[in-house]
Amino acid sequence: MILQHRLKANSDRLDIELVKHYGNLPQVECYAGQQNQVFMNVLSNAIDALEESLANNQAQITSPTITIHTEQVDTDQIEIRIADNGLSIPESVRQRLFDPFFTTKPVGKGTGIGLSISYQIVTEKHGGSLSCTSEPGEGAEFKIRVPVRQEVSKNVAIGV
């Protein structure tokens, strides 16, 4: 809901289509607010990537799209994949995506901490993994995997 206004067309670009493929997930023990922050960061970056792709290469992307897949990958883990069909992310950039203060955005447009914080939330707070794949001309996909159950000592709230 918070990012909905950024998906709508304006005088500078087309609508960004949001395609949802939601699987049947169990309740997941997690810090729901922190996980929502991760989703917001990844989705916001996907929108930024599509906006940049459209501004730099209007002819190649005729239907900007973000696709969200959720599924239970085994009895102990769920996976959320967020993909865009913008320009790809070069390997040299992908290697640094989760580094604190690394950004490809112009000065004043990004701090370089969103994906770093997201990585910490997923890996350190939830014992999961966060990765990115990108093939030339195919956009990028972020894969978030988290366990269904947390260690008892972590005292987490149940959310999705």
Chimera marker file (.cmm) of the C-alpha trace (Angstrom):
<marker_set name="trace">
<marker id="1" x="0.000" y="0.000" z="0.000" r="1" g="1" b="0" radius="0.5"/>
<marker id="2" x="2.756" y="2.451" z="0.913" r="1" g="1" b="0" radius="0.5"/>
<marker id="3" x="4.450" y="2.117" z="-2.486" r="1" g="1" b="0" radius="0.5"/>
<marker id="4" x="1.227" y="1.980" z="-4.544" r="1" g="1" b="0" radius="0.5"/>
<marker id="5" x="1.573" y="5.590" z="-5.724" r="1" g="1" b="0" radius="0.5"/>
<marker id="6" x="4.996" y="4.775" z="-7.193" r="1" g="1" b="0" radius="0.5"/>
<marker id="7" x="3.492" y="2.059" z="-9.405" r="1" g="1" b="0" radius="0.5"/>
<marker id="8" x="1.065" y="4.391" z="-11.159" r="1" g="1" b="0" radius="0.5"/>
<marker id="9" x="1.875" y="6.012" z="-14.485" r="1" g="1" b="0" radius="0.5"/>
<marker id="10" x="2.832" y="9.664" z="-14.576" r="1" g="1" b="0" radius="0.5"/>
<marker id="11" x="3.918" y="12.120" z="-17.251" r="1" g="1" b="0" radius="0.5"/>
<marker id="12" x="7.410" y="10.577" z="-17.257" r="1" g="1" b="0" radius="0.5"/>
<marker id="13" x="6.640" y="6.850" z="-17.389" r="1" g="1" b="0" radius="0.5"/>
<marker id="14" x="4.217" y="3.956" z="-17.837" r="1" g="1" b="0" radius="0.5"/>
<marker id="15" x="2.352" y="2.065" z="-15.118" r="1" g="1" b="0" radius="0.5"/>
<marker id="16" x="4.437" y="-0.572" z="-13.342" r="1" g="1" b="0" radius="0.5"/>
<marker id="17" x="2.492" y="-3.826" z="-13.258" r="1" g="1" b="0" radius="0.5"/>
<marker id="18" x="2.624" y="-5.816" z="-10.030" r="1" g="1" b="0" radius="0.5"/>
<marker id="19" x="2.145" y="-9.561" z="-10.584" r="1" g="1" b="0" radius="0.5"/>
<marker id="20" x="1.527" y="-11.676" z="-7.484" r="1" g="1" b="0" radius="0.5"/>
<marker id="21" x="1.998" y="-15.441" z="-7.320" r="1" g="1" b="0" radius="0.5"/>
<marker id="22" x="1.299" y="-16.185" z="-3.671" r="1" g="1" b="0" radius="0.5"/>
<marker id="23" x="1.685" y="-19.741" z="-2.469" r="1" g="1" b="0" radius="0.5"/>
<marker id="24" x="-0.034" y="-21.233" z="0.546" r="1" g="1" b="0" radius="0.5"/>
<marker id="25" x="2.315" y="-20.318" z="3.413" r="1" g="1" b="0" radius="0.5"/>
<marker id="26" x="2.203" y="-21.434" z="7.034" r="1" g="1" b="0" radius="0.5"/>
<marker id="27" x="2.393" y="-18.903" z="9.835" r="1" g="1" b="0" radius="0.5"/>
<marker id="28" x="6.001" y="-17.798" z="10.104" r="1" g="1" b="0" radius="0.5"/>
<marker id="29" x="7.682" y="-16.837" z="13.358" r="1" g="1" b="0" radius="0.5"/>
<marker id="30" x="9.393" y="-13.541" z="12.662" r="1" g="1" b="0" radius="0.5"/>
<marker id="31" x="9.780" y="-9.897" z="13.498" r="1" g="1" b="0" radius="0.5"/>
<marker id="32" x="6.962" y="-8.872" z="11.156" r="1" g="1" b="0" radius="0.5"/>
<marker id="33" x="7.792" y="-5.143" z="11.179" r="1" g="1" b="0" radius="0.5"/>
<marker id="34" x="11.404" y="-5.825" z="10.274" r="1" g="1" b="0" radius="0.5"/>
<marker id="35" x="10.425" y="-8.249" z="7.520" r="1" g="1" b="0" radius="0.5"/>
<marker id="36" x="8.055" y="-5.602" z="6.130" r="1" g="1" b="0" radius="0.5"/>
<marker id="37" x="11.010" y="-3.194" z="6.071" r="1" g="1" b="0" radius="0.5"/>
<marker id="38" x="12.948" y="-5.746" z="3.998" r="1" g="1" b="0" radius="0.5"/>
<marker id="39" x="10.073" y="-6.073" z="1.513" r="1" g="1" b="0" radius="0.5"/>
<marker id="40" x="9.733" y="-2.277" z="1.293" r="1" g="1" b="0" radius="0.5"/>
<marker id="41" x="13.466" y="-1.843" z="0.617" r="1" g="1" b="0" radius="0.5"/>
<marker id="42" x="13.563" y="-4.516" z="-2.082" r="1" g="1" b="0" radius="0.5"/>
<marker id="43" x="10.335" y="-3.323" z="-3.742" r="1" g="1" b="0" radius="0.5"/>
<marker id="44" x="11.441" y="0.314" z="-3.624" r="1" g="1" b="0" radius="0.5"/>
<marker id="45" x="14.742" y="-0.612" z="-5.280" r="1" g="1" b="0" radius="0.5"/>
<marker id="46" x="12.870" y="-2.598" z="-7.954" r="1" g="1" b="0" radius="0.5"/>
<marker id="47" x="10.707" y="0.444" z="-8.707" r="1" g="1" b="0" radius="0.5"/>
<marker id="48" x="13.827" y="2.637" z="-8.858" r="1" g="1" b="0" radius="0.5"/>
<marker id="49" x="15.459" y="0.158" z="-11.265" r="1" g="1" b="0" radius="0.5"/>
<marker id="50" x="12.418" y="0.157" z="-13.540" r="1" g="1" b="0" radius="0.5"/>
<marker id="51" x="12.185" y="3.942" z="-13.493" r="1" g="1" b="0" radius="0.5"/>
<marker id="52" x="15.877" y="4.179" z="-14.419" r="1" g="1" b="0" radius="0.5"/>
<marker id="53" x="15.461" y="1.534" z="-17.125" r="1" g="1" b="0" radius="0.5"/>
<marker id="54" x="12.520" y="3.398" z="-18.626" r="1" g="1" b="0" radius="0.5"/>
<marker id="55" x="14.333" y="6.731" z="-18.514" r="1" g="1" b="0" radius="0.5"/>
<marker id="56" x="17.491" y="5.335" z="-20.115" r="1" g="1" b="0" radius="0.5"/>
<marker id="57" x="16.092" y="2.808" z="-22.559" r="1" g="1" b="0" radius="0.5"/>
<marker id="58" x="12.392" y="3.415" z="-23.238" r="1" g="1" b="0" radius="0.5"/>
<marker id="59" x="12.259" y="1.233" z="-26.367" r="1" g="1" b="0" radius="0.5"/>
<marker id="60" x="13.285" y="-2.065" z="-24.727" r="1" g="1" b="0" radius="0.5"/>
<marker id="61" x="10.846" y="-2.114" z="-21.811" r="1" g="1" b="0" radius="0.5"/>
<marker id="62" x="7.278" y="-1.766" z="-23.010" r="1" g="1" b="0" radius="0.5"/>
<marker id="63" x="5.644" y="-3.291" z="-19.945" r="1" g="1" b="0" radius="0.5"/>
<marker id="64" x="7.550" y="-2.598" z="-16.695" r="1" g="1" b="0" radius="0.5"/>
<marker id="65" x="6.739" y="-5.385" z="-14.263" r="1" g="1" b="0" radius="0.5"/>
<marker id="66" x="7.528" y="-6.476" z="-10.727" r="1" g="1" b="0" radius="0.5"/>
<marker id="67" x="6.693" y="-10.096" z="-9.929" r="1" g="1" b="0" radius="0.5"/>
<marker id="68" x="6.359" y="-11.455" z="-6.400" r="1" g="1" b="0" radius="0.5"/>
<marker id="69" x="6.432" y="-15.219" z="-5.761" r="1" g="1" b="0" radius="0.5"/>
<marker id="70" x="5.942" y="-16.784" z="-2.348" r="1" g="1" b="0" radius="0.5"/>
<marker id="71" x="6.229" y="-20.478" z="-1.573" r="1" g="1" b="0" radius="0.5"/>
<marker id="72" x="7.089" y="-22.939" z="1.108" r="1" g="1" b="0" radius="0.5"/>
<marker id="73" x="10.283" y="-24.570" z="-0.160" r="1" g="1" b="0" radius="0.5"/>
<marker id="74" x="10.397" y="-27.308" z="2.476" r="1" g="1" b="0" radius="0.5"/>
<marker id="75" x="8.897" y="-27.988" z="5.887" r="1" g="1" b="0" radius="0.5"/>
<marker id="76" x="11.313" y="-25.562" z="7.525" r="1" g="1" b="0" radius="0.5"/>
<marker id="77" x="11.622" y="-22.631" z="5.082" r="1" g="1" b="0" radius="0.5"/>
<marker id="78" x="9.629" y="-20.192" z="3.009" r="1" g="1" b="0" radius="0.5"/>
<marker id="79" x="10.882" y="-18.175" z="0.073" r="1" g="1" b="0" radius="0.5"/>
<marker id="80" x="9.851" y="-14.785" z="-1.260" r="1" g="1" b="0" radius="0.5"/>
<marker id="81" x="11.168" y="-13.786" z="-4.689" r="1" g="1" b="0" radius="0.5"/>
<marker id="82" x="10.825" y="-10.232" z="-5.948" r="1" g="1" b="0" radius="0.5"/>
<marker id="83" x="11.838" y="-9.735" z="-9.584" r="1" g="1" b="0" radius="0.5"/>
<marker id="84" x="11.776" y="-6.820" z="-12.004" r="1" g="1" b="0" radius="0.5"/>
<marker id="85" x="12.222" y="-6.749" z="-15.759" r="1" g="1" b="0" radius="0.5"/>
<marker id="86" x="14.425" y="-3.658" z="-15.782" r="1" g="1" b="0" radius="0.5"/>
<marker id="87" x="18.040" y="-3.451" z="-16.794" r="1" g="1" b="0" radius="0.5"/>
<marker id="88" x="20.267" y="-6.089" z="-15.272" r="1" g="1" b="0" radius="0.5"/>
<marker id="89" x="22.678" y="-5.529" z="-12.397" r="1" g="1" b="0" radius="0.5"/>
<marker id="90" x="26.337" y="-6.006" z="-13.411" r="1" g="1" b="0" radius="0.5"/>
<marker id="91" x="28.316" y="-8.601" z="-11.423" r="1" g="1" b="0" radius="0.5"/>
<marker id="92" x="30.636" y="-5.899" z="-10.044" r="1" g="1" b="0" radius="0.5"/>
<marker id="93" x="27.625" y="-4.150" z="-8.499" r="1" g="1" b="0" radius="0.5"/>
<marker id="94" x="25.918" y="-7.388" z="-7.322" r="1" g="1" b="0" radius="0.5"/>
<marker id="95" x="29.036" y="-8.252" z="-5.308" r="1" g="1" b="0" radius="0.5"/>
<marker id="96" x="28.592" y="-5.055" z="-3.276" r="1" g="1" b="0" radius="0.5"/>
<marker id="97" x="24.777" y="-4.764" z="-3.073" r="1" g="1" b="0" radius="0.5"/>
<marker id="98" x="24.596" y="-5.613" z="0.620" r="1" g="1" b="0" radius="0.5"/>
<marker id="99" x="27.632" y="-3.537" z="1.674" r="1" g="1" b="0" radius="0.5"/>
<marker id="100" x="26.793" y="-0.649" z="4.030" r="1" g="1" b="0" radius="0.5"/>
<marker id="101" x="26.656" y="2.733" z="2.258" r="1" g="1" b="0" radius="0.5"/>
<marker id="102" x="27.131" y="1.239" z="-1.224" r="1" g="1" b="0" radius="0.5"/>
<marker id="103" x="24.802" y="2.866" z="-3.740" r="1" g="1" b="0" radius="0.5"/>
<marker id="104" x="24.628" y="3.372" z="-7.475" r="1" g="1" b="0" radius="0.5"/>
<marker id="105" x="22.164" y="6.225" z="-7.074" r="1" g="1" b="0" radius="0.5"/>
<marker id="106" x="23.139" y="9.876" z="-7.531" r="1" g="1" b="0" radius="0.5"/>
<marker id="107" x="24.021" y="11.967" z="-4.475" r="1" g="1" b="0" radius="0.5"/>
<marker id="108" x="20.868" y="12.808" z="-2.559" r="1" g="1" b="0" radius="0.5"/>
<marker id="109" x="18.850" y="9.917" z="-4.030" r="1" g="1" b="0" radius="0.5"/>
<marker id="110" x="20.009" y="7.005" z="-1.877" r="1" g="1" b="0" radius="0.5"/>
<marker id="111" x="21.961" y="6.315" z="1.287" r="1" g="1" b="0" radius="0.5"/>
<marker id="112" x="23.187" y="2.814" z="0.498" r="1" g="1" b="0" radius="0.5"/>
<marker id="113" x="21.860" y="1.351" z="3.736" r="1" g="1" b="0" radius="0.5"/>
<marker id="114" x="18.495" y="-0.154" z="2.708" r="1" g="1" b="0" radius="0.5"/>
<marker id="115" x="19.819" y="-3.433" z="1.322" r="1" g="1" b="0" radius="0.5"/>
<marker id="116" x="22.531" y="-3.639" z="3.975" r="1" g="1" b="0" radius="0.5"/>
<marker id="117" x="19.919" y="-3.371" z="6.740" r="1" g="1" b="0" radius="0.5"/>
<marker id="118" x="17.679" y="-5.820" z="4.887" r="1" g="1" b="0" radius="0.5"/>
<marker id="119" x="20.532" y="-8.321" z="4.689" r="1" g="1" b="0" radius="0.5"/>
<marker id="120" x="21.149" y="-8.021" z="8.439" r="1" g="1" b="0" radius="0.5"/>
<marker id="121" x="17.448" y="-8.437" z="9.260" r="1" g="1" b="0" radius="0.5"/>
<marker id="122" x="17.087" y="-11.561" z="7.125" r="1" g="1" b="0" radius="0.5"/>
<marker id="123" x="20.386" y="-13.233" z="8.018" r="1" g="1" b="0" radius="0.5"/>
<marker id="124" x="21.139" y="-12.159" z="11.591" r="1" g="1" b="0" radius="0.5"/>
<marker id="125" x="17.669" y="-11.593" z="13.072" r="1" g="1" b="0" radius="0.5"/>
<marker id="126" x="15.886" y="-14.422" z="11.251" r="1" g="1" b="0" radius="0.5"/>
<marker id="127" x="18.581" y="-16.954" z="10.345" r="1" g="1" b="0" radius="0.5"/>
<marker id="128" x="17.664" y="-16.773" z="6.668" r="1" g="1" b="0" radius="0.5"/>
<marker id="129" x="19.332" y="-15.729" z="3.442" r="1" g="1" b="0" radius="0.5"/>
<marker id="130" x="19.023" y="-12.824" z="1.012" r="1" g="1" b="0" radius="0.5"/>
<marker id="131" x="20.520" y="-13.054" z="-2.459" r="1" g="1" b="0" radius="0.5"/>
<marker id="132" x="20.276" y="-11.420" z="-5.862" r="1" g="1" b="0" radius="0.5"/>
<marker id="133" x="20.551" y="-12.886" z="-9.336" r="1" g="1" b="0" radius="0.5"/>
<marker id="134" x="20.593" y="-10.931" z="-12.557" r="1" g="1" b="0" radius="0.5"/>
<marker id="135" x="21.195" y="-11.905" z="-16.158" r="1" g="1" b="0" radius="0.5"/>
<marker id="136" x="21.947" y="-9.328" z="-18.875" r="1" g="1" b="0" radius="0.5"/>
<marker id="137" x="18.695" y="-8.004" z="-20.302" r="1" g="1" b="0" radius="0.5"/>
<marker id="138" x="16.593" y="-9.995" z="-17.805" r="1" g="1" b="0" radius="0.5"/>
<marker id="139" x="16.249" y="-7.601" z="-14.869" r="1" g="1" b="0" radius="0.5"/>
<marker id="140" x="17.016" y="-8.720" z="-11.330" r="1" g="1" b="0" radius="0.5"/>
<marker id="141" x="15.533" y="-11.102" z="-8.783" r="1" g="1" b="0" radius="0.5"/>
<marker id="142" x="15.947" y="-10.917" z="-5.018" r="1" g="1" b="0" radius="0.5"/>
<marker id="143" x="15.400" y="-14.153" z="-3.119" r="1" g="1" b="0" radius="0.5"/>
<marker id="144" x="14.535" y="-14.020" z="0.582" r="1" g="1" b="0" radius="0.5"/>
<marker id="145" x="14.498" y="-17.301" z="2.502" r="1" g="1" b="0" radius="0.5"/>
<marker id="146" x="13.533" y="-17.499" z="6.152" r="1" g="1" b="0" radius="0.5"/>
<marker id="147" x="12.872" y="-20.399" z="8.478" r="1" g="1" b="0" radius="0.5"/>
<marker id="148" x="9.271" y="-21.061" z="9.489" r="1" g="1" b="0" radius="0.5"/>
<marker id="149" x="10.301" y="-21.425" z="13.145" r="1" g="1" b="0" radius="0.5"/>
<marker id="150" x="12.886" y="-19.367" z="14.999" r="1" g="1" b="0" radius="0.5"/>
<marker id="151" x="15.163" y="-20.558" z="17.764" r="1" g="1" b="0" radius="0.5"/>
<marker id="152" x="13.333" y="-20.466" z="21.093" r="1" g="1" b="0" radius="0.5"/>
<marker id="153" x="15.855" y="-18.011" z="22.566" r="1" g="1" b="0" radius="0.5"/>
<marker id="154" x="15.015" y="-15.278" z="20.034" r="1" g="1" b="0" radius="0.5"/>
<marker id="155" x="11.539" y="-14.438" z="21.456" r="1" g="1" b="0" radius="0.5"/>
<marker id="156" x="9.872" y="-13.445" z="18.175" r="1" g="1" b="0" radius="0.5"/>
<marker id="157" x="6.305" y="-12.560" z="17.292" r="1" g="1" b="0" radius="0.5"/>
<marker id="158" x="4.258" y="-14.659" z="14.891" r="1" g="1" b="0" radius="0.5"/>
<marker id="159" x="3.558" y="-12.917" z="11.587" r="1" g="1" b="0" radius="0.5"/>
<marker id="160" x="3.740" y="-13.401" z="7.861" r="1" g="1" b="0" radius="0.5"/>
<link id1="1" id2="2" r="1" g="1" b="0" radius="0.2"/>
<link id1="2" id2="3" r="1" g="1" b="0" radius="0.2"/>
<link id1="3" id2="4" r="1" g="1" b="0" radius="0.2"/>
<link id1="4" id2="5" r="1" g="1" b="0" radius="0.2"/>
<link id1="5" id2="6" r="1" g="1" b="0" radius="0.2"/>
<link id1="6" id2="7" r="1" g="1" b="0" radius="0.2"/>
<link id1="7" id2="8" r="1" g="1" b="0" radius="0.2"/>
<link id1="8" id2="9" r="1" g="1" b="0" radius="0.2"/>
<link id1="9" id2="10" r="1" g="1" b="0" radius="0.2"/>
<link id1="10" id2="11" r="1" g="1" b="0" radius="0.2"/>
<link id1="11" id2="12" r="1" g="1" b="0" radius="0.2"/>
<link id1="12" id2="13" r="1" g="1" b="0" radius="0.2"/>
<link id1="13" id2="14" r="1" g="1" b="0" radius="0.2"/>
<link id1="14" id2="15" r="1" g="1" b="0" radius="0.2"/>
<link id1="15" id2="16" r="1" g="1" b="0" radius="0.2"/>
<link id1="16" id2="17" r="1" g="1" b="0" radius="0.2"/>
<link id1="17" id2="18" r="1" g="1" b="0" radius="0.2"/>
<link id1="18" id2="19" r="1" g="1" b="0" radius="0.2"/>
<link id1="19" id2="20" r="1" g="1" b="0" radius="0.2"/>
<link id1="20" id2="21" r="1" g="1" b="0" radius="0.2"/>
<link id1="21" id2="22" r="1" g="1" b="0" radius="0.2"/>
<link id1="22" id2="23" r="1" g="1" b="0" radius="0.2"/>
<link id1="23" id2="24" r="1" g="1" b="0" radius="0.2"/>
<link id1="24" id2="25" r="1" g="1" b="0" radius="0.2"/>
<link id1="25" id2="26" r="1" g="1" b="0" radius="0.2"/>
<link id1="26" id2="27" r="1" g="1" b="0" radius="0.2"/>
<link id1="27" id2="28" r="1" g="1" b="0" radius="0.2"/>
<link id1="28" id2="29" r="1" g="1" b="0" radius="0.2"/>
<link id1="29" id2="30" r="1" g="1" b="0" radius="0.2"/>
<link id1="30" id2="31" r="1" g="1" b="0" radius="0.2"/>
<link id1="31" id2="32" r="1" g="1" b="0" radius="0.2"/>
<link id1="32" id2="33" r="1" g="1" b="0" radius="0.2"/>
<link id1="33" id2="34" r="1" g="1" b="0" radius="0.2"/>
<link id1="34" id2="35" r="1" g="1" b="0" radius="0.2"/>
<link id1="35" id2="36" r="1" g="1" b="0" radius="0.2"/>
<link id1="36" id2="37" r="1" g="1" b="0" radius="0.2"/>
<link id1="37" id2="38" r="1" g="1" b="0" radius="0.2"/>
<link id1="38" id2="39" r="1" g="1" b="0" radius="0.2"/>
<link id1="39" id2="40" r="1" g="1" b="0" radius="0.2"/>
<link id1="40" id2="41" r="1" g="1" b="0" radius="0.2"/>
<link id1="41" id2="42" r="1" g="1" b="0" radius="0.2"/>
<link id1="42" id2="43" r="1" g="1" b="0" radius="0.2"/>
<link id1="43" id2="44" r="1" g="1" b="0" radius="0.2"/>
<link id1="44" id2="45" r="1" g="1" b="0" radius="0.2"/>
<link id1="45" id2="46" r="1" g="1" b="0" radius="0.2"/>
<link id1="46" id2="47" r="1" g="1" b="0" radius="0.2"/>
<link id1="47" id2="48" r="1" g="1" b="0" radius="0.2"/>
<link id1="48" id2="49" r="1" g="1" b="0" radius="0.2"/>
<link id1="49" id2="50" r="1" g="1" b="0" radius="0.2"/>
<link id1="50" id2="51" r="1" g="1" b="0" radius="0.2"/>
<link id1="51" id2="52" r="1" g="1" b="0" radius="0.2"/>
<link id1="52" id2="53" r="1" g="1" b="0" radius="0.2"/>
<link id1="53" id2="54" r="1" g="1" b="0" radius="0.2"/>
<link id1="54" id2="55" r="1" g="1" b="0" radius="0.2"/>
<link id1="55" id2="56" r="1" g="1" b="0" radius="0.2"/>
<link id1="56" id2="57" r="1" g="1" b="0" radius="0.2"/>
<link id1="57" id2="58" r="1" g="1" b="0" radius="0.2"/>
<link id1="58" id2="59" r="1" g="1" b="0" radius="0.2"/>
<link id1="59" id2="60" r="1" g="1" b="0" radius="0.2"/>
<link id1="60" id2="61" r="1" g="1" b="0" radius="0.2"/>
<link id1="61" id2="62" r="1" g="1" b="0" radius="0.2"/>
<link id1="62" id2="63" r="1" g="1" b="0" radius="0.2"/>
<link id1="63" id2="64" r="1" g="1" b="0" radius="0.2"/>
<link id1="64" id2="65" r="1" g="1" b="0" radius="0.2"/>
<link id1="65" id2="66" r="1" g="1" b="0" radius="0.2"/>
<link id1="66" id2="67" r="1" g="1" b="0" radius="0.2"/>
<link id1="67" id2="68" r="1" g="1" b="0" radius="0.2"/>
<link id1="68" id2="69" r="1" g="1" b="0" radius="0.2"/>
<link id1="69" id2="70" r="1" g="1" b="0" radius="0.2"/>
<link id1="70" id2="71" r="1" g="1" b="0" radius="0.2"/>
<link id1="71" id2="72" r="1" g="1" b="0" radius="0.2"/>
<link id1="72" id2="73" r="1" g="1" b="0" radius="0.2"/>
<link id1="73" id2="74" r="1" g="1" b="0" radius="0.2"/>
<link id1="74" id2="75" r="1" g="1" b="0" radius="0.2"/>
<link id1="75" id2="76" r="1" g="1" b="0" radius="0.2"/>
<link id1="76" id2="77" r="1" g="1" b="0" radius="0.2"/>
<link id1="77" id2="78" r="1" g="1" b="0" radius="0.2"/>
<link id1="78" id2="79" r="1" g="1" b="0" radius="0.2"/>
<link id1="79" id2="80" r="1" g="1" b="0" radius="0.2"/>
<link id1="80" id2="81" r="1" g="1" b="0" radius="0.2"/>
<link id1="81" id2="82" r="1" g="1" b="0" radius="0.2"/>
<link id1="82" id2="83" r="1" g="1" b="0" radius="0.2"/>
<link id1="83" id2="84" r="1" g="1" b="0" radius="0.2"/>
<link id1="84" id2="85" r="1" g="1" b="0" radius="0.2"/>
<link id1="85" id2="86" r="1" g="1" b="0" radius="0.2"/>
<link id1="86" id2="87" r="1" g="1" b="0" radius="0.2"/>
<link id1="87" id2="88" r="1" g="1" b="0" radius="0.2"/>
<link id1="88" id2="89" r="1" g="1" b="0" radius="0.2"/>
<link id1="89" id2="90" r="1" g="1" b="0" radius="0.2"/>
<link id1="90" id2="91" r="1" g="1" b="0" radius="0.2"/>
<link id1="91" id2="92" r="1" g="1" b="0" radius="0.2"/>
<link id1="92" id2="93" r="1" g="1" b="0" radius="0.2"/>
<link id1="93" id2="94" r="1" g="1" b="0" radius="0.2"/>
<link id1="94" id2="95" r="1" g="1" b="0" radius="0.2"/>
<link id1="95" id2="96" r="1" g="1" b="0" radius="0.2"/>
<link id1="96" id2="97" r="1" g="1" b="0" radius="0.2"/>
<link id1="97" id2="98" r="1" g="1" b="0" radius="0.2"/>
<link id1="98" id2="99" r="1" g="1" b="0" radius="0.2"/>
<link id1="99" id2="100" r="1" g="1" b="0" radius="0.2"/>
<link id1="100" id2="101" r="1" g="1" b="0" radius="0.2"/>
<link id1="101" id2="102" r="1" g="1" b="0" radius="0.2"/>
<link id1="102" id2="103" r="1" g="1" b="0" radius="0.2"/>
<link id1="103" id2="104" r="1" g="1" b="0" radius="0.2"/>
<link id1="104" id2="105" r="1" g="1" b="0" radius="0.2"/>
<link id1="105" id2="106" r="1" g="1" b="0" radius="0.2"/>
<link id1="106" id2="107" r="1" g="1" b="0" radius="0.2"/>
<link id1="107" id2="108" r="1" g="1" b="0" radius="0.2"/>
<link id1="108" id2="109" r="1" g="1" b="0" radius="0.2"/>
<link id1="109" id2="110" r="1" g="1" b="0" radius="0.2"/>
<link id1="110" id2="111" r="1" g="1" b="0" radius="0.2"/>
<link id1="111" id2="112" r="1" g="1" b="0" radius="0.2"/>
<link id1="112" id2="113" r="1" g="1" b="0" radius="0.2"/>
<link id1="113" id2="114" r="1" g="1" b="0" radius="0.2"/>
<link id1="114" id2="115" r="1" g="1" b="0" radius="0.2"/>
<link id1="115" id2="116" r="1" g="1" b="0" radius="0.2"/>
<link id1="116" id2="117" r="1" g="1" b="0" radius="0.2"/>
<link id1="117" id2="118" r="1" g="1" b="0" radius="0.2"/>
<link id1="118" id2="119" r="1" g="1" b="0" radius="0.2"/>
<link id1="119" id2="120" r="1" g="1" b="0" radius="0.2"/>
<link id1="120" id2="121" r="1" g="1" b="0" radius="0.2"/>
<link id1="121" id2="122" r="1" g="1" b="0" radius="0.2"/>
<link id1="122" id2="123" r="1" g="1" b="0" radius="0.2"/>
<link id1="123" id2="124" r="1" g="1" b="0" radius="0.2"/>
<link id1="124" id2="125" r="1" g="1" b="0" radius="0.2"/>
<link id1="125" id2="126" r="1" g="1" b="0" radius="0.2"/>
<link id1="126" id2="127" r="1" g="1" b="0" radius="0.2"/>
<link id1="127" id2="128" r="1" g="1" b="0" radius="0.2"/>
<link id1="128" id2="129" r="1" g="1" b="0" radius="0.2"/>
<link id1="129" id2="130" r="1" g="1" b="0" radius="0.2"/>
<link id1="130" id2="131" r="1" g="1" b="0" radius="0.2"/>
<link id1="131" id2="132" r="1" g="1" b="0" radius="0.2"/>
<link id1="132" id2="133" r="1" g="1" b="0" radius="0.2"/>
<link id1="133" id2="134" r="1" g="1" b="0" radius="0.2"/>
<link id1="134" id2="135" r="1" g="1" b="0" radius="0.2"/>
<link id1="135" id2="136" r="1" g="1" b="0" radius="0.2"/>
<link id1="136" id2="137" r="1" g="1" b="0" radius="0.2"/>
<link id1="137" id2="138" r="1" g="1" b="0" radius="0.2"/>
<link id1="138" id2="139" r="1" g="1" b="0" radius="0.2"/>
<link id1="139" id2="140" r="1" g="1" b="0" radius="0.2"/>
<link id1="140" id2="141" r="1" g="1" b="0" radius="0.2"/>
<link id1="141" id2="142" r="1" g="1" b="0" radius="0.2"/>
<link id1="142" id2="143" r="1" g="1" b="0" radius="0.2"/>
<link id1="143" id2="144" r="1" g="1" b="0" radius="0.2"/>
<link id1="144" id2="145" r="1" g="1" b="0" radius="0.2"/>
<link id1="145" id2="146" r="1" g="1" b="0" radius="0.2"/>
<link id1="146" id2="147" r="1" g="1" b="0" radius="0.2"/>
<link id1="147" id2="148" r="1" g="1" b="0" radius="0.2"/>
<link id1="148" id2="149" r="1" g="1" b="0" radius="0.2"/>
<link id1="149" id2="150" r="1" g="1" b="0" radius="0.2"/>
<link id1="150" id2="151" r="1" g="1" b="0" radius="0.2"/>
<link id1="151" id2="152" r="1" g="1" b="0" radius="0.2"/>
<link id1="152" id2="153" r="1" g="1" b="0" radius="0.2"/>
<link id1="153" id2="154" r="1" g="1" b="0" radius="0.2"/>
<link id1="154" id2="155" r="1" g="1" b="0" radius="0.2"/>
<link id1="155" id2="156" r="1" g="1" b="0" radius="0.2"/>
<link id1="156" id2="157" r="1" g="1" b="0" radius="0.2"/>
<link id1="157" id2="158" r="1" g="1" b="0" radius="0.2"/>
<link id1="158" id2="159" r="1" g="1" b="0" radius="0.2"/>
<link id1="159" id2="160" r="1" g="1" b="0" radius="0.2"/>
</marker_set>
